[in-house]
Amino acid sequence: MTDVFAEAPAQSRKPTIFFDGVSSRKRQVTLTLADALEIVEEDGAHMRWAYADIRRADSPAGVLRLASTSAPPLARLEIRDAALAADVTARCMRLDEHQTSRRGIAKIVGWSVAAAVSIVCVVLFGVPLAADRLAPLVPKPVERRIGDAAEVQMKAIFGHGVCEDPAGKAAFTRLVNRLRDAAGLDDDSMTAGVLPTAVPNAFALPGGKVFVLKGLLDKAESPDELAGILAHELGHLKHHDNMRGLIYNGGTSFLIGLLFGDVTGSSAVIFASRSLVEASYSREAEAAADTFAIEIMHALGRSPKPAAELMFRITGKEGGSTLTTILASHPLTEDRLKRMSREDRPASGPPLLTDKEWRALKGICGSGKV
C-alpha cells in the first residue's frame, strides 16, 4: 500500500521562509510532506519536524506561521501559499493544541474575577481589621524610627526648620506637657515644635512628635483654642491612629497596586508617606479624638468650645482654599461644632499659659514673614 504522506517536494508560487531560531537570517526553503515535515534549504541542509510537534504561532493575515516543540524556541516557518498551508495544516493534528479553548478562557476569566473580588474583600475588611490589631503592637523604637522618617519628609515638604525662639519654645513645651500629663501619655521622649509656614494645621507623627504650623498659631486667639487642637492630636497618638493609618493605607495601596499591575508596590510607599503627613483619619477616629480632647480639656478645667471656634474660623474663611487646612485633614461639620459647644463649661482650672507665655508662644517664629 502506498504511503499517503510520501510526496515530492512541495512547490509554491510564493516563497516559504524559515528562521532557525539561532540567527536572524531569513532562509528560503522547500518543504517535503513525507512521514514528517522536511525543511530543505537552498544549500541542501535539511531538518525534520514531526507533525505531532508542530504548533501554530501568531501571524499576520495570509501567512501560516509554525513552530515546533522539538525545535529551538524561536525557530519559525512561514508559509505564504494558501494551498501549501492547507496541505500542511491537514497533517498537523495537534496544530492548535496549545491554544486556549473557550472553556479555558472562561475558567481564566472566572478565576481572575474571583481573585479581584478576594482582593476587594481583603481591602474592605481584612486590611482594616489587621491595622486595628497590629497598630497597638508596634514597638516604640519602631514607631520612633517611622516618626523620624516622616519628620524628614514633612520638613522637606514645608521647606522650613522648627521655630527656635527660646521663650516661645518653653511656653509651647509647657502647654504640650500639661496636655500630655492630663492625657496619661507617659512617653518622656515626646517632642513638640512649631514650623514657620502659613498653612493653618497641626498634626502628630508616630513616636510622640507633635507639630503646629504657624498659620494655625497666628489664627489662635487664646491658649485654650490651641490646646483643644493639640489635645485632639494627642488623641490620635493615644489611639495609635497614625500607625493604624500607615498600616491600612500601605496595605490597601499594595493590594490595589497588585490588582492593577503595580507589582513593585510603589504606590503603597507613596500613600503611606502621605498618610503620615496629612494625618487623614476615618470619621470614627476623628470622633474618638474629639471625645479625647473634650475629656482632656475638662480634666484641666477648661472648655473644648474654643478649639471648635478656631476650626470654624479657619474653615469658614479658607474652606475653598487649595492649601492644606484643618478642613482637609479634619473634616468639620455643624454637628461637630454643636457637640463641642454642648460640652462648654465655665473654666474651673487655672489658665494653661500666662499672658506673658502666650505672647512668647505667638512670637516663637519671630516677626519675619513666612
C-alpha positions in Angstrom: 0.0 0.0 0.0 1.3 3.4 -1.0 2.3 5.8 1.9 -0.2 8.7 1.5 2.4 11.1 3.0 5.1 10.2 0.6 5.2 13.1 -1.8 7.6 15.1 -3.9 8.9 18.4 -2.6 6.0 20.8 -2.2 6.4 23.6 -4.7 4.9 27.0 -4.0 4.3 30.1 -6.1 5.2 32.1 -3.1 8.4 31.6 -1.1 8.4 29.6 2.1 10.6 31.3 4.7 12.4 29.7 7.6 14.2 31.1 10.7 16.3 28.6 12.5 15.9 30.2 15.9 19.6 30.8 16.3 20.4 33.6 13.9 18.2 36.3 12.4 19.0 35.3 8.9 16.0 34.6 6.7 16.2 31.4 4.7 14.1 30.4 1.7 13.3 26.7 1.9 11.4 23.9 0.2 9.0 21.6 2.1 8.6 17.8 1.6 5.5 16.4 3.1 6.5 12.8 4.0 6.1 10.9 7.3 7.3 14.2 8.8 7.7 17.7 7.5 11.1 18.0 5.9 12.5 21.5 5.6 15.2 21.7 2.9 17.4 24.8 2.4 18.9 26.0 -0.8 22.3 24.7 0.1 20.9 21.2 0.8 20.7 21.4 4.6 17.5 20.0 5.9 15.7 19.1 9.1 12.6 17.2 10.1 9.7 18.4 12.1 7.3 15.7 13.3 3.7 16.6 12.6 2.7 15.9 16.2 5.2 18.6 17.4 4.1 21.4 15.1 2.1 24.2 16.6 0.5 27.3 15.1 2.2 30.6 16.0 0.8 34.1 15.9 1.0 35.5 12.3 -0.4 38.3 10.1 -3.2 37.6 7.6 -2.2 35.5 4.6 0.7 33.8 6.4 0.7 30.4 8.2 3.5 30.7 10.8 4.6 27.5 12.5 6.8 26.4 15.4 7.9 23.1 16.7 8.1 21.8 20.3 11.2 19.8 19.3 13.0 22.8 17.6 14.6 25.8 19.1 12.0 28.0 20.8 12.5 30.9 18.3 12.5 28.7 15.2 9.7 29.7 12.8 8.4 28.5 9.4 6.3 31.0 7.4 4.2 29.6 4.6 2.6 32.2 2.3 1.0 29.9 -0.3 -2.6 29.0 0.7 -2.7 25.6 -1.0 0.6 24.5 0.7 -0.6 25.9 4.0 -3.8 23.8 3.7 -1.7 20.6 2.9 0.5 21.2 6.0 -2.4 22.0 8.2 -4.2 18.8 7.3 -1.3 16.7 8.5 -0.8 18.6 11.8 -3.4 17.1 14.1 -2.2 19.0 17.2 -1.7 22.3 15.5 -3.8 24.3 17.9 -3.5 22.2 21.0 -1.6 24.9 22.9 -4.4 27.5 22.2 -6.7 28.3 25.0 -10.2 26.9 24.4 -13.4 28.8 25.2 -13.8 26.7 28.2 -10.3 27.6 29.2 -10.8 31.3 28.7 -14.0 31.2 30.8 -12.0 29.4 33.5 -9.3 32.1 33.4 -11.8 34.9 33.5 -13.7 33.2 36.4 -10.5 32.8 38.4 -9.5 36.4 37.6 -12.8 37.7 38.8 -12.6 35.6 41.9 -9.1 36.9 42.6 -10.3 40.5 42.1 -13.3 40.0 44.4 -11.0 38.5 47.0 -8.6 41.4 46.9 -11.5 43.9 47.2 -12.8 42.0 50.3 -9.4 42.0 51.9 -9.1 45.8 51.2 -12.5 46.5 52.6 -12.5 44.1 55.6 -9.1 42.3 56.1 -6.7 45.2 56.0 -8.7 47.5 58.4 -9.0 44.6 60.8 -5.3 43.8 60.6 -4.5 47.5 61.0 -6.7 47.7 64.2 -5.0 44.7 65.7 -1.4 45.5 64.7 -1.2 49.2 65.4 -1.0 49.0 69.2 1.6 46.2 68.9 4.2 48.2 67.0 7.2 48.6 69.3 8.0 52.1 70.4 11.5 52.1 68.9 10.0 51.2 65.5 7.4 54.0 65.9 10.1 56.5 66.6 12.1 55.4 63.5 9.0 55.8 61.4 8.3 59.2 63.0 11.8 60.3 62.3 11.5 59.4 58.6 8.1 61.1 58.4 9.5 64.2 60.1 12.3 64.5 57.5 9.7 64.2 54.7 7.4 66.7 56.3 10.1 69.3 56.7 11.2 68.7 53.1 7.6 69.4 52.0 7.3 72.6 54.0 10.9 73.6 53.4 11.5 75.1 56.9 13.1 74.3 60.2 11.5 74.4 63.6 10.9 77.9 65.1 13.7 78.5 67.7 12.7 81.5 69.9 13.7 80.2 73.5 10.8 81.8 75.4 8.3 80.7 72.8 9.7 77.1 72.8 9.5 77.0 76.5 5.8 78.1 76.5 4.9 75.6 73.8 6.6 72.7 75.6 4.8 73.7 78.8 1.5 73.6 77.1 2.1 70.3 75.4 3.4 68.7 78.6 0.3 69.8 80.6 -1.8 68.2 77.9 0.3 65.1 77.8 0.2 64.6 81.6 -3.6 65.1 81.6 -3.9 62.6 78.8 -1.8 60.0 80.6 0.8 59.7 77.9 3.9 58.6 79.7 6.3 59.0 76.7 9.1 61.1 78.0 10.6 61.2 74.6 7.7 63.2 73.2 8.8 66.3 71.2 6.9 69.3 70.0 7.6 72.2 67.7 6.2 75.0 65.6 7.0 75.2 61.9 7.2 78.6 60.2 4.7 78.1 57.4 1.4 80.0 56.7 -0.6 76.8 56.4 -3.1 76.5 59.3 -2.7 73.0 60.6 -1.4 70.8 63.4 -0.5 67.1 63.4 1.1 64.3 65.4 3.6 61.8 64.0 4.5 58.3 65.3 6.9 58.3 68.2 5.3 61.2 70.0 6.1 64.0 67.6 3.6 66.9 67.7 3.8 69.9 65.3 1.8 73.1 64.9 2.1 75.2 61.8 2.5 78.9 62.3 -0.6 79.6 60.2 -2.7 77.9 62.9 -0.9 79.6 65.8 -1.5 83.0 64.1 -5.2 82.4 64.0 -5.5 81.2 67.6 -6.7 83.9 69.9 -6.2 82.1 73.2 -4.2 79.2 74.7 -7.5 77.2 75.1 -8.1 77.3 71.3 -4.7 75.9 70.6 -4.8 73.4 73.5 -8.0 71.9 72.2 -6.5 71.3 68.8 -3.3 69.8 70.4 -5.5 67.6 72.6 -7.2 66.3 69.6 -3.9 65.4 68.0 -2.7 63.7 71.2 -5.9 61.6 71.0 -4.7 60.3 67.7 -1.4 59.4 69.3 -3.2 57.7 72.3 -5.3 55.6 69.9 -2.5 54.8 67.6 -4.4 56.3 64.7 -1.3 57.3 62.7 0.1 53.8 62.9 -3.2 52.4 62.0 -3.5 54.7 59.0 0.0 53.8 57.9 -0.7 50.1 58.0 -4.1 50.5 56.4 -3.0 52.8 53.6 0.2 50.9 52.9 -1.6 47.6 52.8 -4.5 48.8 50.8 -2.4 50.6 48.3 -0.2 47.5 47.8 -3.2 45.3 47.2 -4.7 47.8 44.8 -1.4 48.0 43.0 -1.3 44.3 42.8 -4.8 44.2 41.3 -3.9 46.8 38.6 -0.4 45.5 37.9 1.8 47.7 40.2 3.8 44.8 41.4 6.6 47.0 42.8 4.2 48.3 45.4 5.5 51.8 44.8 2.0 53.3 45.4 2.0 51.8 48.8 5.1 53.7 49.8 3.7 57.0 48.4 0.3 56.6 50.0 1.7 55.5 53.4 4.0 58.5 53.5 1.2 60.9 52.6 -1.0 59.4 55.3 1.6 60.4 58.0 2.0 63.9 56.8 -1.7 64.7 56.0 -2.9 62.8 59.1 -6.3 62.0 57.5 -8.4 59.7 59.6 -11.7 58.0 59.4 -14.9 59.5 60.9 -14.7 57.1 63.8 -11.1 58.0 64.6 -12.0 61.7 64.4 -15.0 61.3 66.7 -12.8 59.4 69.2 -10.1 62.1 69.0 -12.8 64.8 69.6 -14.0 62.8 72.7 -10.4 62.5 73.9 -9.9 66.3 73.5 -13.1 67.1 75.3 -12.1 64.9 78.2 -8.6 66.4 78.5 -9.9 69.9 78.4 -12.4 69.1 81.1 -9.7 67.4 83.2 -7.7 70.6 83.0 -10.8 72.6 84.0 -11.1 74.3 80.6 -13.7 74.2 77.8 -13.3 72.4 74.4 -15.5 75.0 72.7 -12.7 77.5 71.9 -11.0 74.8 69.8 -14.2 74.3 67.8 -14.5 78.0 67.3 -10.9 78.2 66.0 -11.6 75.4 63.5 -14.8 77.1 62.4 -13.0 80.4 61.8 -10.4 78.6 59.7 -12.8 76.6 57.6 -15.2 79.4 57.3 -12.6 81.7 55.8 -10.5 79.3 53.9 -12.7 76.4 53.1 -12.3 77.0 49.3 -8.5 77.3 49.6 -6.3 74.8 47.8 -3.9 74.9 50.8 -3.7 72.1 53.3 -6.0 73.2 56.1 -7.7 71.6 59.0 -10.7 71.2 56.8 -8.7 68.9 54.5 -7.4 66.6 57.2 -10.0 67.1 60.0 -13.5 67.4 58.4 -15.6 69.9 60.3 -19.4 69.7 60.3 -22.1 71.7 62.1 -22.7 68.6 64.2 -19.1 68.6 65.4 -19.2 72.2 66.3 -22.5 71.8 68.1 -21.1 68.8 70.0 -18.2 70.8 71.4 -20.5 73.7 72.2 -22.7 71.4 74.2 -19.6 70.4 76.2 -18.8 74.0 77.1 -18.3 74.6 80.8 -17.2 77.6 82.8 -13.4 77.5 83.5 -12.7 75.7 86.8 -8.9 75.3 86.4 -6.0 77.7 86.1 -5.1 79.2 82.7 -3.0 76.9 80.7 -0.5 79.7 80.0 0.1 83.1 81.4 -0.4 86.1 79.3 3.4 86.5 79.0 3.8 82.9 78.0 1.0 83.2 75.4 2.7 86.3 73.9 6.0 84.5 73.8 4.4 81.5 72.1 2.7 83.7 69.5 6.2 85.1 68.7 8.0 81.8 68.6 8.9 82.2 64.9 9.9 85.8 65.2 8.4 88.7 63.3 9.6 87.7 59.8 7.0 86.7 57.2 6.8 83.1 56.1 
